[in-house]
Amino acid sequence: MNFYDTINIGNEEYREDFSPIDQNCDCYTCQSYTKAYLRHLLRTDEPLFLRLASIHNLRFYHKLMEILRG
């Protein structure tokens, strides 16, 4: 089962990537922001990046626990 892909949002390849972090994720971050914008926030040390990344990561772990519980 391939539940996730690891990405480094700071990489140059995401500079003009206007897709969400995860197409299948229903979190606020994935529904509202693109990889390009998140990369911009990270590169400019904008604190909003940390909040948006946390929202996505918490939803990821919540879904992971749902899968593990069956």
C-alpha distance (Angstrom), angle and dihedral (degrees) to the residues before:
residue distance angle dihedral
M1 . . .
N2 3.80 . .
F3 3.80 102.7 .
Y4 3.79 97.6 165.2
D5 3.80 147.5 3.0
T6 3.77 121.4 -136.4
I7 3.80 114.7 -129.2
N8 3.79 132.7 -178.3
I9 3.79 101.0 -142.1
G10 3.81 91.5 -162.8
N11 3.81 92.4 66.5
E12 3.80 119.3 113.1
E13 3.81 91.4 -121.0
Y14 3.82 89.9 73.5
R15 3.80 94.9 53.1
E16 3.81 92.4 100.8
D17 3.80 100.2 19.4
F18 3.79 105.9 123.8
S19 3.79 96.4 -177.4
P20 3.83 125.1 104.1
I21 3.79 121.2 -97.7
D22 3.81 89.3 -105.6
Q23 3.81 123.1 12.0
N24 3.82 90.6 -153.8
C25 3.80 97.6 48.2
D26 3.80 119.4 104.9
C27 3.81 97.1 -162.6
Y28 3.80 122.4 123.4
T29 3.80 92.5 -110.4
C30 3.80 95.3 54.2
Q31 3.79 92.4 43.2
S32 3.82 94.5 49.8
Y33 3.82 111.3 27.2
T34 3.81 138.9 52.1
K35 3.78 130.4 -136.5
A36 3.81 89.0 -113.5
Y37 3.81 92.4 56.0
L38 3.80 93.2 44.8
R39 3.82 89.4 49.7
H40 3.81 89.0 51.6
L41 3.81 91.2 51.0
L42 3.80 90.8 49.4
R43 3.81 94.8 47.3
T44 3.82 92.3 49.2
D45 3.83 93.2 47.3
E46 3.79 91.3 -119.1
P47 3.84 109.9 171.1
L48 3.81 90.1 -141.5
F49 3.81 87.6 74.2
L50 3.81 91.1 65.1
R51 3.79 92.1 51.6
L52 3.80 94.2 47.4
A53 3.81 92.6 45.8
S54 3.81 90.0 49.9
I55 3.80 92.0 51.3
H56 3.79 90.6 52.8
N57 3.81 94.6 43.4
L58 3.80 93.4 49.5
R59 3.81 90.8 50.8
F60 3.80 89.5 48.1
Y61 3.81 92.0 54.5
H62 3.79 91.2 44.7
K63 3.82 90.6 54.7
L64 3.82 90.3 45.0
M65 3.79 90.8 55.0
E66 3.81 90.5 49.0
I67 3.81 89.1 54.8
L68 3.80 93.5 46.7
R69 3.79 92.0 50.0
G70 3.81 89.3 52.8
